[in-house]
Every structure is written in structure tokens, then in C-alpha cells.
Amino acid sequence: MATSEYDLVVIGSGPGGYVAAIRAAQLGMKTALVEKDQSLGGTCLNVGCIPSKALLDSSEHYHNAKHHFAVHGIGTGTLKLDMKQMITRKNDVVTKTVDGIRFLMKKNKIDVYVGHGSLKDAHTVAVAGAQAAELKAKKIILATGSVPSGLPGVNIDGKRVLTSTEALELTEVPKHFMVIGGGVIGLELGSVFARLGAEVSVVEYADRLIPGMDADLGNELKKVLQKQLGFKCYLNHKVQKTEVKGKQVTITALDKDNKEVTFTGDYCLVSVGRKPYTEGLNLDKVGIQVNSRGQIEVNDDLQTAVPHIYAIGDCIRGAMLAHKASDEGVMVAEKIAGQHSHVNYLCIPNVVYTWPEVAGVGYTEQELKEKGTAYKVGKFPFMALGRARASGDTDGFVKVLADKTTDEILGVHMIGPRCADVIAEAVTLMEFRASAEDAGIFSHAHPTFTEAMKEAALAATGNRALHM
């Protein structure tokens, strides 16, 4: 078995792991990346962020052609859906993206080992598989990501009861697509199939959709999805079990009055969150602990109980977001190199790629109330924006939360067109601790969707919004 020595060995090639490897290589470290799958990029690039956005984009084109082109004076004739071609395109997008990561590994002279990586001892990573090796490392980063969570009584068979991985491979449009969980993954994939003609029902335990985000966003998204795509949303429902008979799936749940209700469809997506993946790492062999949620315990520098072994991304505390993992990967690589780096977790945005898009950063209004922080609110609807009316995307709003005394922006939450991109402005403002007045003063090109950010900030400074 080959033995090689490295300054840094990274286990896991998702957005946290491969970015950490690149930054370490840029800083002059001899770096190796270990990945258990043949394809680099982890969940995000292969069965998560990238393929889901490809299908969201394709389904949006189809839906617009079917429902919205005529008002623009565009005739489509006989519209035809080729689901197999849609999946082929999605797979092509994934392949090109993954190939890009492999190119970056070569460009940065990072050695890639395909096989299951585990800790043989505190300074040795054992790679099992066809490319078996032992890698001696001065530093190690664990970036092993996460896998879909399940529910008691819900048997995920991968055929009728699916995770997002199987849902992304469907080559037929379901008649009735049922979703357990009203979070990001469930609503995005539900949107895909609703646009293509499926009836979609969402069964959610909480009292609103996207319960981890500002309540106003979840309430507005529910209205829009019901209006635009005919979503049926069943909130305050606790799923008890699923049963499959032939090509039919039945969900049994308890409603808010503890009354048993059932839902029947041809496919059921289970999207109730994700859990850290640390299987086979041999953490206990070197004295690394996991908490009750299965997350690897780390300090503020993302060091484990063994100081030269770090952990980042979905396998540690915090939001399970690709960009959060990437930021942590950069921070750890720079700290290993002796630089002063940090991640401002308050300024990591969260995005839902439905249409309209949903995005938020900073404190939610509910969190500010719980903290007892005195705050003020500025809100501006896209309906009042010229650019939104021109494109026909008038649903939603931008909401700015600012400190009542200092006017510092504490949080920004938005639902509307291109909010996944607009939120970057809010992140920048918050990183520089700008005030709502600052955001309202800065010039914004007209007509643009970002003007809604300016107007909401003006509204927060004392009802100064100009177009409302």
C-alpha cells in the first residue's frame, strides 16, 4: 500500500472540502483530497444544488411558455414536454460542473484519491478501495457532508417514496406529487413538478412553510405557490406512516386537532432535513466527539478535540448550506497558514429557488422579538416597482429590519424576482455594518429589482419610501 505525506489531507470533496483544498494549495500547502465517490463535488454538485437548479430552470421555461408567453405576443403552437430530455440536460449540467472541479484539482496540483477515507490514527488517513493508500498528514479537514433524514414509519424505497436523489431522476411527471416537509428541498422539487403539470401537496409539521426563515416569507410563499401553481399546503400535520400499494402511496398524518387524515398520490418525496454523515470515519479511535445530533464537536476555530484535525460544513453545527461550508473551508485553510480569518455566521444568506425566489440574511423578526431588541421595519412590495411590472413578476416584497436606536441593519428578508441575487447587496451592507439610511442613500440603477432594497431601507428610516 502506497504511503504519501502531505501538509493537509481533506476528506470529502463537496463545496467545503474542495474549496478548502484549493485555498490550501494556493497558500503553498501540499494537499490531498479524498472522496468516496467517483464523482467530485459531493451532494451539492451531484444530487443537490446544481441538478435541482437545472430542473427548476427547465420547468420554469416550460411553465412560462404554457401560461405566460401569450400576453407577450408570443405564440408557441403545440407545446410538447420531453421529460427525458430535461433529465438529460440536467445530467449534462452536472457532468460539466463536476469536470470543472476535477480541472481545478489538476490546476492547483491537488492529489485526488478515490475511496473511503478514515482516520487510522491522528496523523494518518487510510483510503480504502481500488486506490488504497495511507496518507500522512500534518493537518486534516473532515468535510464529509450530510445525508437525507428519515421519519419513523416512513419507508423510503427509492421507487415511490423518494429522497431528493431519486426525485431528480424521475422521467415521468407525477399525477399527484406529495411532499413530506415544507422546507427548501421539498418546495423546490415540488415547484418543478407543479410547473410540469403535477398536483402537489405539501404536508408540514410546523405552522408555516420554510419555518427556519422569517415568518412573513413563509406566509407569503404559501399564498404565491397556491395562487400560481395550485399547491395544497397542510400545515400543523404530523406524519405517522406511509404505505405503498402498487403505484399508489398513502400518507397517514395527524392534524392540529390530533385527528387522523390520509393523502394518496403516485409519488412521495421525503424532505424533512438532513443529518451529518460521519459513517466509518473512526472518530472514536482518535478521541473526536459527536453531539446528540450526530455533529462533530468543534471550537470557534473549527478544531475538533484533536487540535490539528478540523471539521467543516454539514457535519458540524450550523446551517447546512454549500456556501457556509465553502466559507469555513477557506477560513480553516487560512488559519492553518497562520492568517487571521473568520466567518460571520450572521451574514450567511439562506435562499429558496422557487419562483418567486426567497432569501434572507441576519436576524429574523421573530429572533429580534425573542432577544428583546428594539427594532424598526421597512417593507416595500415588488408590485410598486417598475421593473417588476415590466417583467410581470409583481409578487413579494423586501423587508429591512434595523436597530431602532442606531439604525444598523440587523436583517433583510425578501421574496420576489431574482432575490437569490439581490440578497448579496444586503449581505454586503451587513458585513460593513451599514445603516438603513446608508442603503437608502446609495444610488440604484433604474429600473432594477434591487430598487426594492433601497425603498425598503428608506421605509425603515421613517416612512421615507418614495414609490409607495
Buried (B, 14 or more C-beta within 10 A) or exposed (E): EEEBEBBBBBBBBBBBBBBBBBBBBBBEBBBBBBBBEEBBBBBBBBBBBBBBBBBBBBBBEBBBBBEEEEEEEEEEEEEEBEBEEBBEBBBEBBEEBBEEBBEBBEEBEBBBBBBBBBBBEBBBBBBEEEEEBBBBBBBBBBBBBBBBBBBEEBEBEEEBBBBBBBBBEBEEBBBBBBBBBBBBBBBBBBBBBBBBBBBBBBBBBBEBBBBEBBBBBBBBBBBBBEEBBEBBBBBBBEBBBBBBEEEBBBBBBBBEEEEEBEBBBBBBBBBBBBBBBBEEBBBEEBEBEBEEEBBBBBEEEBBBBBEBBBBBBBBBBBEBBBBBBBBBBBBBBBBBBEEEBEBEEEBBBBBBBBBBBBBBBBBBBEBBEEEEBEBBBBBBBBBBBEBBEEBEBBBBBBBBBBBBEEBBBBBBBBBBBBBBEBBEBBBEBBEEEBBBBBBBEBEBEEBBBBBBBBBBBBBBBEEBBEEB
